[in-house]
Amino acid sequence: MRAIYIVICICRLLGLDKDIEIVDNMSNYIQQCQTYEGGFGSEIGMEAHGGYSILALSSMVILDSV
């Protein structure tokens, strides 16, 4: 999740966040990392963690996918 957040920030700074394919793929992956508890894990199927949850939410806000 940390790497995804960094990539999204770099894409935003370079103006690459307008590419619909990149945005959709990242948004879908982040949503798949959400656990039954509502939090987000570091990868698909991992335990939710507060740090990863804030990174996931921040990434979704940057991508306008909340």
mmCIF file as Biopython writes it, N, C-alpha, C and O atoms, coordinates in Angstrom:
data_model
#
loop_
_atom_site.group_PDB
_atom_site.id
_atom_site.type_symbol
_atom_site.label_atom_id
_atom_site.label_alt_id
_atom_site.label_comp_id
_atom_site.label_asym_id
_atom_site.label_entity_id
_atom_site.label_seq_id
_atom_site.pdbx_PDB_ins_code
_atom_site.Cartn_x
_atom_site.Cartn_y
_atom_site.Cartn_z
_atom_site.occupancy
_atom_site.B_iso_or_equiv
_atom_site.auth_seq_id
_atom_site.auth_asym_id
_atom_site.pdbx_PDB_model_num
ATOM 1   N N  . MET A ? 1  ? 0.839   -1.185  0.000   1.0 0.0 1  A 1 
ATOM 2   C CA . MET A ? 1  ? 0.000   0.000   0.000   1.0 0.0 1  A 1 
ATOM 3   C C  . MET A ? 1  ? 0.881   1.245   0.000   1.0 0.0 1  A 1 
ATOM 4   O O  . MET A ? 1  ? 0.550   2.257   -0.617  1.0 0.0 1  A 1 
ATOM 5   N N  . ARG A ? 2  ? 1.997   1.153   0.696   1.0 0.0 2  A 1 
ATOM 6   C CA . ARG A ? 2  ? 2.904   2.302   0.742   1.0 0.0 2  A 1 
ATOM 7   C C  . ARG A ? 2  ? 3.438   2.625   -0.653  1.0 0.0 2  A 1 
ATOM 8   O O  . ARG A ? 2  ? 3.514   3.789   -1.046  1.0 0.0 2  A 1 
ATOM 9   N N  . ALA A ? 3  ? 3.802   1.593   -1.384  1.0 0.0 3  A 1 
ATOM 10  C CA . ALA A ? 3  ? 4.339   1.784   -2.735  1.0 0.0 3  A 1 
ATOM 11  C C  . ALA A ? 3  ? 3.278   2.353   -3.671  1.0 0.0 3  A 1 
ATOM 12  O O  . ALA A ? 3  ? 3.578   3.196   -4.516  1.0 0.0 3  A 1 
ATOM 13  N N  . ILE A ? 4  ? 2.049   1.894   -3.522  1.0 0.0 4  A 1 
ATOM 14  C CA . ILE A ? 4  ? 0.966   2.409   -4.353  1.0 0.0 4  A 1 
ATOM 15  C C  . ILE A ? 4  ? 0.771   3.897   -4.101  1.0 0.0 4  A 1 
ATOM 16  O O  . ILE A ? 4  ? 0.612   4.672   -5.044  1.0 0.0 4  A 1 
ATOM 17  N N  . TYR A ? 5  ? 0.782   4.298   -2.836  1.0 0.0 5  A 1 
ATOM 18  C CA . TYR A ? 5  ? 0.625   5.711   -2.497  1.0 0.0 5  A 1 
ATOM 19  C C  . TYR A ? 5  ? 1.735   6.551   -3.129  1.0 0.0 5  A 1 
ATOM 20  O O  . TYR A ? 5  ? 1.472   7.624   -3.671  1.0 0.0 5  A 1 
ATOM 21  N N  . ILE A ? 6  ? 2.964   6.067   -3.061  1.0 0.0 6  A 1 
ATOM 22  C CA . ILE A ? 6  ? 4.095   6.805   -3.632  1.0 0.0 6  A 1 
ATOM 23  C C  . ILE A ? 6  ? 3.950   6.922   -5.142  1.0 0.0 6  A 1 
ATOM 24  O O  . ILE A ? 6  ? 4.192   7.986   -5.712  1.0 0.0 6  A 1 
ATOM 25  N N  . VAL A ? 7  ? 3.552   5.819   -5.796  1.0 0.0 7  A 1 
ATOM 26  C CA . VAL A ? 7  ? 3.364   5.842   -7.252  1.0 0.0 7  A 1 
ATOM 27  C C  . VAL A ? 7  ? 2.253   6.816   -7.637  1.0 0.0 7  A 1 
ATOM 28  O O  . VAL A ? 7  ? 2.385   7.557   -8.611  1.0 0.0 7  A 1 
ATOM 29  N N  . ILE A ? 8  ? 1.170   6.817   -6.880  1.0 0.0 8  A 1 
ATOM 30  C CA . ILE A ? 8  ? 0.063   7.722   -7.177  1.0 0.0 8  A 1 
ATOM 31  C C  . ILE A ? 8  ? 0.500   9.178   -7.009  1.0 0.0 8  A 1 
ATOM 32  O O  . ILE A ? 8  ? 0.132   10.029  -7.819  1.0 0.0 8  A 1 
ATOM 33  N N  . CYS A ? 9  ? 1.272   9.469   -5.977  1.0 0.0 9  A 1 
ATOM 34  C CA . CYS A ? 9  ? 1.768   10.838  -5.781  1.0 0.0 9  A 1 
ATOM 35  C C  . CYS A ? 9  ? 2.680   11.255  -6.935  1.0 0.0 9  A 1 
ATOM 36  O O  . CYS A ? 9  ? 2.593   12.385  -7.417  1.0 0.0 9  A 1 
ATOM 37  N N  . ILE A ? 10 ? 3.544   10.357  -7.375  1.0 0.0 10 A 1 
ATOM 38  C CA . ILE A ? 10 ? 4.441   10.672  -8.492  1.0 0.0 10 A 1 
ATOM 39  C C  . ILE A ? 10 ? 3.638   10.887  -9.771  1.0 0.0 10 A 1 
ATOM 40  O O  . ILE A ? 10 ? 3.895   11.827  -10.523 1.0 0.0 10 A 1 
ATOM 41  N N  . CYS A ? 11 ? 2.663   10.009  -10.013 1.0 0.0 11 A 1 
ATOM 42  C CA . CYS A ? 11 ? 1.810   10.163  -11.197 1.0 0.0 11 A 1 
ATOM 43  C C  . CYS A ? 11 ? 1.075   11.500  -11.173 1.0 0.0 11 A 1 
ATOM 44  O O  . CYS A ? 11 ? 0.922   12.152  -12.206 1.0 0.0 11 A 1 
ATOM 45  N N  . ARG A ? 12 ? 0.626   11.898  -9.999  1.0 0.0 12 A 1 
ATOM 46  C CA . ARG A ? 12 ? -0.088  13.173  -9.867  1.0 0.0 12 A 1 
ATOM 47  C C  . ARG A ? 12 ? 0.839   14.342  -10.169 1.0 0.0 12 A 1 
ATOM 48  O O  . ARG A ? 12 ? 0.456   15.287  -10.859 1.0 0.0 12 A 1 
ATOM 49  N N  . LEU A ? 13 ? 2.058   14.271  -9.650  1.0 0.0 13 A 1 
ATOM 50  C CA . LEU A ? 13 ? 3.016   15.352  -9.887  1.0 0.0 13 A 1 
ATOM 51  C C  . LEU A ? 13 ? 3.413   15.451  -11.352 1.0 0.0 13 A 1 
ATOM 52  O O  . LEU A ? 13 ? 3.661   16.549  -11.850 1.0 0.0 13 A 1 
ATOM 53  N N  . LEU A ? 14 ? 3.478   14.313  -12.053 1.0 0.0 14 A 1 
ATOM 54  C CA . LEU A ? 14 ? 3.866   14.311  -13.460 1.0 0.0 14 A 1 
ATOM 55  C C  . LEU A ? 14 ? 2.684   14.470  -14.406 1.0 0.0 14 A 1 
ATOM 56  O O  . LEU A ? 14 ? 2.862   14.543  -15.622 1.0 0.0 14 A 1 
ATOM 57  N N  . GLY A ? 15 ? 1.478   14.523  -13.850 1.0 0.0 15 A 1 
ATOM 58  C CA . GLY A ? 15 ? 0.298   14.685  -14.680 1.0 0.0 15 A 1 
ATOM 59  C C  . GLY A ? 15 ? -0.170  13.411  -15.346 1.0 0.0 15 A 1 
ATOM 60  O O  . GLY A ? 15 ? -0.949  13.462  -16.298 1.0 0.0 15 A 1 
ATOM 61  N N  . LEU A ? 16 ? 0.285   12.272  -14.867 1.0 0.0 16 A 1 
ATOM 62  C CA . LEU A ? 16 ? -0.102  10.987  -15.458 1.0 0.0 16 A 1 
ATOM 63  C C  . LEU A ? 16 ? -1.372  10.426  -14.852 1.0 0.0 16 A 1 
ATOM 64  O O  . LEU A ? 16 ? -1.849  9.379   -15.288 1.0 0.0 16 A 1 
ATOM 65  N N  . ASP A ? 17 ? -1.931  11.098  -13.856 1.0 0.0 17 A 1 
ATOM 66  C CA . ASP A ? 17 ? -3.134  10.592  -13.191 1.0 0.0 17 A 1 
ATOM 67  C C  . ASP A ? 17 ? -4.383  10.777  -14.044 1.0 0.0 17 A 1 
ATOM 68  O O  . ASP A ? 17 ? -5.470  10.355  -13.647 1.0 0.0 17 A 1 
ATOM 69  N N  . LYS A ? 18 ? -4.244  11.393  -15.193 1.0 0.0 18 A 1 
ATOM 70  C CA . LYS A ? 18 ? -5.388  11.561  -16.096 1.0 0.0 18 A 1 
ATOM 71  C C  . LYS A ? 18 ? -5.618  10.305  -16.941 1.0 0.0 18 A 1 
ATOM 72  O O  . LYS A ? 18 ? -6.670  10.158  -17.563 1.0 0.0 18 A 1 
ATOM 73  N N  . ASP A ? 19 ? -4.631  9.400   -16.962 1.0 0.0 19 A 1 
ATOM 74  C CA . ASP A ? 19 ? -4.752  8.156   -17.717 1.0 0.0 19 A 1 
ATOM 75  C C  . ASP A ? 19 ? -5.758  7.250   -17.020 1.0 0.0 19 A 1 
ATOM 76  O O  . ASP A ? 19 ? -5.498  6.761   -15.920 1.0 0.0 19 A 1 
ATOM 77  N N  . ILE A ? 20 ? -6.883  7.029   -17.642 1.0 0.0 20 A 1 
ATOM 78  C CA . ILE A ? 20 ? -7.997  6.297   -17.033 1.0 0.0 20 A 1 
ATOM 79  C C  . ILE A ? 20 ? -7.604  4.873   -16.672 1.0 0.0 20 A 1 
ATOM 80  O O  . ILE A ? 20 ? -8.032  4.363   -15.637 1.0 0.0 20 A 1 
ATOM 81  N N  . GLU A ? 21 ? -6.799  4.224   -17.499 1.0 0.0 21 A 1 
ATOM 82  C CA . GLU A ? 21 ? -6.409  2.834   -17.235 1.0 0.0 21 A 1 
ATOM 83  C C  . GLU A ? 21 ? -5.602  2.719   -15.942 1.0 0.0 21 A 1 
ATOM 84  O O  . GLU A ? 21 ? -5.839  1.816   -15.140 1.0 0.0 21 A 1 
ATOM 85  N N  . ILE A ? 22 ? -4.663  3.618   -15.740 1.0 0.0 22 A 1 
ATOM 86  C CA . ILE A ? 22 ? -3.857  3.601   -14.518 1.0 0.0 22 A 1 
ATOM 87  C C  . ILE A ? 22 ? -4.745  3.837   -13.301 1.0 0.0 22 A 1 
ATOM 88  O O  . ILE A ? 22 ? -4.633  3.124   -12.304 1.0 0.0 22 A 1 
ATOM 89  N N  . VAL A ? 23 ? -5.610  4.815   -13.376 1.0 0.0 23 A 1 
ATOM 90  C CA . VAL A ? 23 ? -6.491  5.161   -12.257 1.0 0.0 23 A 1 
ATOM 91  C C  . VAL A ? 23 ? -7.420  4.002   -11.923 1.0 0.0 23 A 1 
ATOM 92  O O  . VAL A ? 23 ? -7.573  3.652   -10.753 1.0 0.0 23 A 1 
ATOM 93  N N  . ASP A ? 24 ? -8.043  3.402   -12.934 1.0 0.0 24 A 1 
ATOM 94  C CA . ASP A ? 24 ? -8.967  2.294   -12.696 1.0 0.0 24 A 1 
ATOM 95  C C  . ASP A ? 24 ? -8.264  1.088   -12.098 1.0 0.0 24 A 1 
ATOM 96  O O  . ASP A ? 24 ? -8.781  0.464   -11.172 1.0 0.0 24 A 1 
ATOM 97  N N  . ASN A ? 25 ? -7.099  0.756   -12.615 1.0 0.0 25 A 1 
ATOM 98  C CA . ASN A ? 25 ? -6.375  -0.406  -12.105 1.0 0.0 25 A 1 
ATOM 99  C C  . ASN A ? 25 ? -5.944  -0.203  -10.652 1.0 0.0 25 A 1 
ATOM 100 O O  . ASN A ? 25 ? -6.065  -1.118  -9.837  1.0 0.0 25 A 1 
ATOM 101 N N  . MET A ? 26 ? -5.450  0.966   -10.330 1.0 0.0 26 A 1 
ATOM 102 C CA . MET A ? 26 ? -5.020  1.235   -8.956  1.0 0.0 26 A 1 
ATOM 103 C C  . MET A ? 26 ? -6.215  1.294   -8.011  1.0 0.0 26 A 1 
ATOM 104 O O  . MET A ? 26 ? -6.150  0.776   -6.897  1.0 0.0 26 A 1 
ATOM 105 N N  . SER A ? 27 ? -7.296  1.915   -8.443  1.0 0.0 27 A 1 
ATOM 106 C CA . SER A ? 27 ? -8.498  1.996   -7.606  1.0 0.0 27 A 1 
ATOM 107 C C  . SER A ? 27 ? -9.049  0.606   -7.318  1.0 0.0 27 A 1 
ATOM 108 O O  . SER A ? 27 ? -9.426  0.305   -6.185  1.0 0.0 27 A 1 
ATOM 109 N N  . ASN A ? 28 ? -9.094  -0.236  -8.336  1.0 0.0 28 A 1 
ATOM 110 C CA . ASN A ? 28 ? -9.594  -1.598  -8.146  1.0 0.0 28 A 1 
ATOM 111 C C  . ASN A ? 28 ? -8.717  -2.390  -7.184  1.0 0.0 28 A 1 
ATOM 112 O O  . ASN A ? 28 ? -9.225  -3.118  -6.332  1.0 0.0 28 A 1 
ATOM 113 N N  . TYR A ? 29 ? -7.397  -2.249  -7.321  1.0 0.0 29 A 1 
ATOM 114 C CA . TYR A ? 29 ? -6.492  -2.969  -6.430  1.0 0.0 29 A 1 
ATOM 115 C C  . TYR A ? 29 ? -6.660  -2.510  -4.983  1.0 0.0 29 A 1 
ATOM 116 O O  . TYR A ? 29 ? -6.701  -3.330  -4.066  1.0 0.0 29 A 1 
ATOM 117 N N  . ILE A ? 30 ? -6.757  -1.212  -4.787  1.0 0.0 30 A 1 
ATOM 118 C CA . ILE A ? 30 ? -6.933  -0.685  -3.430  1.0 0.0 30 A 1 
ATOM 119 C C  . ILE A ? 30 ? -8.228  -1.206  -2.820  1.0 0.0 30 A 1 
ATOM 120 O O  . ILE A ? 30 ? -8.249  -1.590  -1.650  1.0 0.0 30 A 1 
ATOM 121 N N  . GLN A ? 31 ? -9.308  -1.224  -3.598  1.0 0.0 31 A 1 
ATOM 122 C CA . GLN A ? 31 ? -10.584 -1.728  -3.094  1.0 0.0 31 A 1 
ATOM 123 C C  . GLN A ? 31 ? -10.509 -3.209  -2.739  1.0 0.0 31 A 1 
ATOM 124 O O  . GLN A ? 31 ? -11.169 -3.650  -1.798  1.0 0.0 31 A 1 
ATOM 125 N N  . GLN A ? 32 ? -9.722  -3.976  -3.469  1.0 0.0 32 A 1 
ATOM 126 C CA . GLN A ? 32 ? -9.560  -5.394  -3.173  1.0 0.0 32 A 1 
ATOM 127 C C  . GLN A ? 32 ? -8.775  -5.626  -1.889  1.0 0.0 32 A 1 
ATOM 128 O O  . GLN A ? 32 ? -8.879  -6.695  -1.287  1.0 0.0 32 A 1 
ATOM 129 N N  . CYS A ? 33 ? -7.996  -4.646  -1.465  1.0 0.0 33 A 1 
ATOM 130 C CA . CYS A ? 33 ? -7.221  -4.763  -0.229  1.0 0.0 33 A 1 
ATOM 131 C C  . CYS A ? 33 ? -8.059  -4.478  1.015   1.0 0.0 33 A 1 
ATOM 132 O O  . CYS A ? 33 ? -7.580  -4.655  2.135   1.0 0.0 33 A 1 
ATOM 133 N N  . GLN A ? 34 ? -9.302  -4.040  0.831   1.0 0.0 34 A 1 
ATOM 134 C CA . GLN A ? 34 ? -10.164 -3.753  1.973   1.0 0.0 34 A 1 
ATOM 135 C C  . GLN A ? 34 ? -10.612 -5.060  2.617   1.0 0.0 34 A 1 
ATOM 136 O O  . GLN A ? 34 ? -10.989 -6.004  1.922   1.0 0.0 34 A 1 
ATOM 137 N N  . THR A ? 35 ? -10.568 -5.112  3.951   1.0 0.0 35 A 1 
ATOM 138 C CA . THR A ? 35 ? -10.939 -6.323  4.680   1.0 0.0 35 A 1 
ATOM 139 C C  . THR A ? 35 ? -12.396 -6.261  5.115   1.0 0.0 35 A 1 
ATOM 140 O O  . THR A ? 35 ? -13.070 -5.248  4.927   1.0 0.0 35 A 1 
ATOM 141 N N  . TYR A ? 36 ? -12.869 -7.344  5.691   1.0 0.0 36 A 1 
ATOM 142 C CA . TYR A ? 36 ? -14.251 -7.408  6.165   1.0 0.0 36 A 1 
ATOM 143 C C  . TYR A ? 36 ? -14.503 -6.423  7.307   1.0 0.0 36 A 1 
ATOM 144 O O  . TYR A ? 36 ? -15.650 -6.079  7.594   1.0 0.0 36 A 1 
ATOM 145 N N  . GLU A ? 37 ? -13.434 -5.975  7.950   1.0 0.0 37 A 1 
ATOM 146 C CA . GLU A ? 37 ? -13.559 -5.026  9.052   1.0 0.0 37 A 1 
ATOM 147 C C  . GLU A ? 37 ? -13.738 -3.590  8.569   1.0 0.0 37 A 1 
ATOM 148 O O  . GLU A ? 37 ? -14.121 -2.712  9.342   1.0 0.0 37 A 1 
ATOM 149 N N  . GLY A ? 38 ? -13.464 -3.359  7.303   1.0 0.0 38 A 1 
ATOM 150 C CA . GLY A ? 38 ? -13.575 -2.022  6.746   1.0 0.0 38 A 1 
ATOM 151 C C  . GLY A ? 38 ? -12.236 -1.330  6.567   1.0 0.0 38 A 1 
ATOM 152 O O  . GLY A ? 38 ? -12.143 -0.335  5.848   1.0 0.0 38 A 1 
ATOM 153 N N  . GLY A ? 39 ? -11.198 -1.846  7.213   1.0 0.0 39 A 1 
ATOM 154 C CA . GLY A ? 39 ? -9.863  -1.272  7.062   1.0 0.0 39 A 1 
ATOM 155 C C  . GLY A ? 39 ? -9.173  -1.823  5.824   1.0 0.0 39 A 1 
ATOM 156 O O  . GLY A ? 39 ? -9.760  -2.600  5.071   1.0 0.0 39 A 1 
ATOM 157 N N  . PHE A ? 40 ? -7.933  -1.422  5.619   1.0 0.0 40 A 1 
ATOM 158 C CA . PHE A ? 40 ? -7.171  -1.860  4.457   1.0 0.0 40 A 1 
ATOM 159 C C  . PHE A ? 40 ? -5.897  -2.546  4.914   1.0 0.0 40 A 1 
ATOM 160 O O  . PHE A ? 40 ? -5.261  -2.127  5.881   1.0 0.0 40 A 1 
ATOM 161 N N  . GLY A ? 41 ? -5.537  -3.594  4.214   1.0 0.0 41 A 1 
ATOM 162 C CA . GLY A ? 41 ? -4.300  -4.310  4.481   1.0 0.0 41 A 1 
ATOM 163 C C  . GLY A ? 41 ? -3.219  -3.873  3.511   1.0 0.0 41 A 1 
ATOM 164 O O  . GLY A ? 41 ? -3.468  -3.092  2.593   1.0 0.0 41 A 1 
ATOM 165 N N  . SER A ? 42 ? -2.016  -4.386  3.725   1.0 0.0 42 A 1 
ATOM 166 C CA . SER A ? 42 ? -0.905  -4.016  2.851   1.0 0.0 42 A 1 
ATOM 167 C C  . SER A ? 42 ? -1.036  -4.653  1.478   1.0 0.0 42 A 1 
ATOM 168 O O  . SER A ? 42 ? -0.572  -4.095  0.483   1.0 0.0 42 A 1 
ATOM 169 N N  . GLU A ? 43 ? -1.667  -5.825  1.420   1.0 0.0 43 A 1 
ATOM 170 C CA . GLU A ? 43 ? -1.903  -6.544  0.172   1.0 0.0 43 A 1 
ATOM 171 C C  . GLU A ? 43 ? -3.270  -7.199  0.255   1.0 0.0 43 A 1 
ATOM 172 O O  . GLU A ? 43 ? -3.920  -7.158  1.300   1.0 0.0 43 A 1 
ATOM 173 N N  . ILE A ? 44 ? -3.699  -7.792  -0.824  1.0 0.0 44 A 1 
ATOM 174 C CA . ILE A ? 44 ? -4.990  -8.476  -0.847  1.0 0.0 44 A 1 
ATOM 175 C C  . ILE A ? 44 ? -4.951  -9.647  0.136   1.0 0.0 44 A 1 
ATOM 176 O O  . ILE A ? 44 ? -4.039  -10.473 0.095   1.0 0.0 44 A 1 
ATOM 177 N N  . GLY A ? 45 ? -5.944  -9.706  1.013   1.0 0.0 45 A 1 
ATOM 178 C CA . GLY A ? 45 ? -6.055  -10.802 1.965   1.0 0.0 45 A 1 
ATOM 179 C C  . GLY A ? 45 ? -5.272  -10.619 3.260   1.0 0.0 45 A 1 
ATOM 180 O O  . GLY A ? 45 ? -5.306  -11.499 4.121   1.0 0.0 45 A 1 
ATOM 181 N N  . MET A ? 46 ? -4.577  -9.513  3.419   1.0 0.0 46 A 1 
ATOM 182 C CA . MET A ? 46 ? -3.796  -9.272  4.634   1.0 0.0 46 A 1 
ATOM 183 C C  . MET A ? 46 ? -4.639  -8.551  5.681   1.0 0.0 46 A 1 
ATOM 184 O O  . MET A ? 46 ? -5.685  -7.979  5.375   1.0 0.0 46 A 1 
ATOM 185 N N  . GLU A ? 47 ? -4.166  -8.590  6.906   1.0 0.0 47 A 1 
ATOM 186 C CA . GLU A ? 47 ? -4.863  -7.971  8.033   1.0 0.0 47 A 1 
ATOM 187 C C  . GLU A ? 47 ? -4.881  -6.447  7.894   1.0 0.0 47 A 1 
ATOM 188 O O  . GLU A ? 47 ? -3.913  -5.840  7.438   1.0 0.0 47 A 1 
ATOM 189 N N  . ALA A ? 48 ? -5.999  -5.847  8.294   1.0 0.0 48 A 1 
ATOM 190 C CA . ALA A ? 48 ? -6.127  -4.387  8.232   1.0 0.0 48 A 1 
ATOM 191 C C  . ALA A ? 48 ? -5.192  -3.728  9.238   1.0 0.0 48 A 1 
ATOM 192 O O  . ALA A ? 48 ? -4.909  -4.284  10.299  1.0 0.0 48 A 1 
ATOM 193 N N  . HIS A ? 49 ? -4.724  -2.547  8.893   1.0 0.0 49 A 1 
ATOM 194 C CA . HIS A ? 49 ? -3.796  -1.805  9.738   1.0 0.0 49 A 1 
ATOM 195 C C  . HIS A ? 49 ? -4.106  -0.324  9.564   1.0 0.0 49 A 1 
ATOM 196 O O  . HIS A ? 49 ? -4.424  0.122   8.461   1.0 0.0 49 A 1 
ATOM 197 N N  . GLY A ? 50 ? -4.017  0.428   10.634  1.0 0.0 50 A 1 
ATOM 198 C CA . GLY A ? 50 ? -4.344  1.847   10.585  1.0 0.0 50 A 1 
ATOM 199 C C  . GLY A ? 50 ? -3.492  2.630   9.605   1.0 0.0 50 A 1 
ATOM 200 O O  . GLY A ? 50 ? -4.002  3.500   8.900   1.0 0.0 50 A 1 
ATOM 201 N N  . GLY A ? 51 ? -2.212  2.336   9.550   1.0 0.0 51 A 1 
ATOM 202 C CA . GLY A ? 51 ? -1.312  3.040   8.640   1.0 0.0 51 A 1 
ATOM 203 C C  . GLY A ? 51 ? -1.655  2.772   7.187   1.0 0.0 51 A 1 
ATOM 204 O O  . GLY A ? 51 ? -1.659  3.685   6.361   1.0 0.0 51 A 1 
ATOM 205 N N  . TYR A ? 52 ? -1.945  1.509   6.878   1.0 0.0 52 A 1 
ATOM 206 C CA . TYR A ? 52 ? -2.303  1.157   5.502   1.0 0.0 52 A 1 
ATOM 207 C C  . TYR A ? 52 ? -3.671  1.717   5.145   1.0 0.0 52 A 1 
ATOM 208 O O  . TYR A ? 52 ? -3.924  2.059   3.990   1.0 0.0 52 A 1 
ATOM 209 N N  . SER A ? 53 ? -4.538  1.810   6.119   1.0 0.0 53 A 1 
ATOM 210 C CA . SER A ? 53 ? -5.872  2.358   5.851   1.0 0.0 53 A 1 
ATOM 211 C C  . SER A ? 53 ? -5.800  3.830   5.466   1.0 0.0 53 A 1 
ATOM 212 O O  . SER A ? 53 ? -6.508  4.266   4.559   1.0 0.0 53 A 1 
ATOM 213 N N  . ILE A ? 54 ? -4.954  4.598   6.145   1.0 0.0 54 A 1 
ATOM 214 C CA . ILE A ? 54 ? -4.833  6.018   5.809   1.0 0.0 54 A 1 
ATOM 215 C C  . ILE A ? 54 ? -4.147  6.197   4.461   1.0 0.0 54 A 1 
ATOM 216 O O  . ILE A ? 54 ? -4.469  7.126   3.721   1.0 0.0 54 A 1 
ATOM 217 N N  . LEU A ? 55 ? -3.200  5.313   4.135   1.0 0.0 55 A 1 
ATOM 218 C CA . LEU A ? 55 ? -2.560  5.377   2.818   1.0 0.0 55 A 1 
ATOM 219 C C  . LEU A ? 55 ? -3.560  5.044   1.718   1.0 0.0 55 A 1 
ATOM 220 O O  . LEU A ? 55 ? -3.575  5.689   0.670   1.0 0.0 55 A 1 
ATOM 221 N N  . ALA A ? 56 ? -4.394  4.035   1.958   1.0 0.0 56 A 1 
ATOM 222 C CA . ALA A ? 56 ? -5.406  3.653   0.971   1.0 0.0 56 A 1 
ATOM 223 C C  . ALA A ? 56 ? -6.410  4.782   0.771   1.0 0.0 56 A 1 
ATOM 224 O O  . ALA A ? 56 ? -6.751  5.118   -0.363  1.0 0.0 56 A 1 
ATOM 225 N N  . LEU A ? 57 ? -6.879  5.359   1.855   1.0 0.0 57 A 1 
ATOM 226 C CA . LEU A ? 57 ? -7.839  6.454   1.758   1.0 0.0 57 A 1 
ATOM 227 C C  . LEU A ? 57 ? -7.224  7.670   1.067   1.0 0.0 57 A 1 
ATOM 228 O O  . LEU A ? 57 ? -7.868  8.300   0.228   1.0 0.0 57 A 1 
ATOM 229 N N  . SER A ? 58 ? -5.999  7.995   1.411   1.0 0.0 58 A 1 
ATOM 230 C CA . SER A ? 58 ? -5.316  9.126   0.770   1.0 0.0 58 A 1 
ATOM 231 C C  . SER A ? 58 ? -5.138  8.879   -0.721  1.0 0.0 58 A 1 
ATOM 232 O O  . SER A ? 58 ? -5.303  9.794   -1.528  1.0 0.0 58 A 1 
ATOM 233 N N  . SER A ? 59 ? -4.804  7.653   -1.088  1.0 0.0 59 A 1 
ATOM 234 C CA . SER A ? 59 ? -4.645  7.306   -2.498  1.0 0.0 59 A 1 
ATOM 235 C C  . SER A ? 59 ? -5.959  7.451   -3.245  1.0 0.0 59 A 1 
ATOM 236 O O  . SER A ? 59 ? -5.991  7.968   -4.362  1.0 0.0 59 A 1 
ATOM 237 N N  . MET A ? 60 ? -7.036  6.996   -2.633  1.0 0.0 60 A 1 
ATOM 238 C CA . MET A ? 60 ? -8.355  7.082   -3.263  1.0 0.0 60 A 1 
ATOM 239 C C  . MET A ? 60 ? -8.792  8.546   -3.420  1.0 0.0 60 A 1 
ATOM 240 O O  . MET A ? 60 ? -9.436  8.902   -4.407  1.0 0.0 60 A 1 
ATOM 241 N N  . VAL A ? 61 ? -8.439  9.391   -2.442  1.0 0.0 61 A 1 
ATOM 242 C CA . VAL A ? 61 ? -8.766  10.815  -2.541  1.0 0.0 61 A 1 
ATOM 243 C C  . VAL A ? 61 ? -8.003  11.458  -3.691  1.0 0.0 61 A 1 
ATOM 244 O O  . VAL A ? 61 ? -8.578  12.234  -4.455  1.0 0.0 61 A 1 
ATOM 245 N N  . ILE A ? 62 ? -6.715  11.147  -3.823  1.0 0.0 62 A 1 
ATOM 246 C CA . ILE A ? 62 ? -5.915  11.699  -4.905  1.0 0.0 62 A 1 
ATOM 247 C C  . ILE A ? 62 ? -6.476  11.259  -6.260  1.0 0.0 62 A 1 
ATOM 248 O O  . ILE A ? 62 ? -6.483  12.036  -7.215  1.0 0.0 62 A 1 
ATOM 249 N N  . LEU A ? 63 ? -6.945  10.010  -6.340  1.0 0.0 63 A 1 
ATOM 250 C CA . LEU A ? 63 ? -7.483  9.472   -7.592  1.0 0.0 63 A 1 
ATOM 251 C C  . LEU A ? 63 ? -8.937  9.858   -7.823  1.0 0.0 63 A 1 
ATOM 252 O O  . LEU A ? 63 ? -9.512  9.488   -8.847  1.0 0.0 63 A 1 
ATOM 253 N N  . ASP A ? 64 ? -9.538  10.587  -6.904  1.0 0.0 64 A 1 
ATOM 254 C CA . ASP A ? 64 ? -10.971 10.956  -6.970  1.0 0.0 64 A 1 
ATOM 255 C C  . ASP A ? 64 ? -11.843 9.724   -7.100  1.0 0.0 64 A 1 
ATOM 256 O O  . ASP A ? 64 ? -12.781 9.700   -7.897  1.0 0.0 64 A 1 
ATOM 257 N N  . SER A ? 65 ? -11.530 8.690   -6.310  1.0 0.0 65 A 1 
ATOM 258 C CA . SER A ? 65 ? -12.264 7.422   -6.376  1.0 0.0 65 A 1 
ATOM 259 C C  . SER A ? 65 ? -12.892 7.029   -5.050  1.0 0.0 65 A 1 
ATOM 260 O O  . SER A ? 65 ? -13.207 5.859   -4.834  1.0 0.0 65 A 1 
ATOM 261 N N  . VAL A ? 66 ? -13.074 7.992   -4.168  1.0 0.0 66 A 1 
ATOM 262 C CA . VAL A ? 66 ? -13.625 7.666   -2.843  1.0 0.0 66 A 1 
ATOM 263 C C  . VAL A ? 66 ? -15.092 7.322   -2.972  1.0 0.0 66 A 1 
ATOM 264 O O  . VAL A ? 66 ? -15.744 7.018   -1.974  1.0 0.0 66 A 1 
#
